[in-house]
Amino acid sequence: MPEGIDSTKVVKFMRDEWGIFMAAGQDDYKTKIVRIGTIGYQDYFDTIMGLAAFEMAMKKFGADVELGVGVKAAQEVFMSHLC
């Protein structure tokens, strides 16, 4: 996570406001990382939706994020598996 952004606040916001579930880190990394896909089955499109929400949340919390970059990268990788 960028300096000054607490991952526990980001994942709580996404869960409470948008119903998107991710997890903060554990132990020494509790406020420093976000874990994606930790609760049950997740397919390609769940991942794309989660990345979009994460980009938006990071921007809301002040990170210098260009929206759509992570989503585009995931789509390009997934295209090789889906088509």
N, C-alpha and C positions, 0 to 999 in steps of 0.2 A: 504494500500500500504506500502511496505517496506520504511524505512527511506531513503530519498534522491531520491525517484522515484515519479515523478509527474504524476498523473493519466490523466491529460489533454493531456500531451505529448504522453502517451501510446495510448490513444484512437485516437488521431490525426494521429499518425503513422500507426496504423492498418487500419484506414479509407483511408488515402492517398496512402499507399503503397499496401494494400491487398484488399481493398474494404470491410473490415469487420467493421460493425457498432456496437459500444457500446457507452455508455455515461459516462462521468465523473460525480462526485458527484455534489451536489448543496450546495450553501451557505458555511458554515464552512467546509464542506466535499468535496469541489470542486476538490481539488488536492489529496484527500486521499482515494477515493474509485472509483471503476468501476461498472457500472450497466449494466447487460446483459439482452437482450430481452426487450428493452424499445421501439422498433419501429416496430409495427405490429406483425403479426403472426410469430411464431417460433416453429419449430417441434424438435423432438429429434436430428436429424442429424444436423440441424442448430446449436444446442447447442453444440454438440461435435466439430464441425468445429470451433465455436467461442472459446471454451475452448482451443483447440489446438493453435489457433492464439494467444490467450492471454498468454499461457505459453511461446510461442516463443518470443512474444514481451517483456514479463517481463525479459526473459533471455537476450535479446538484450539490454535492459536498465540497466542490471547489477544485477538483482535479482538472488539469489541462487535458481534456479528452476530445478527440475529434470523433463525433458520433458516427457510427456505421463502420469504422475501420475493423474492429474485432468481428463484427457480424459478417462483413464481406470476406474476411480471411477464412472464417469457418465455412461459409457457403462454398468457397472455392475448393476447400479440402473435401467437403461432403459431396460435391458434384462428382468426384471421381468414384464415389461409392454408390451413389443413387442413380446415376445415368449411364 
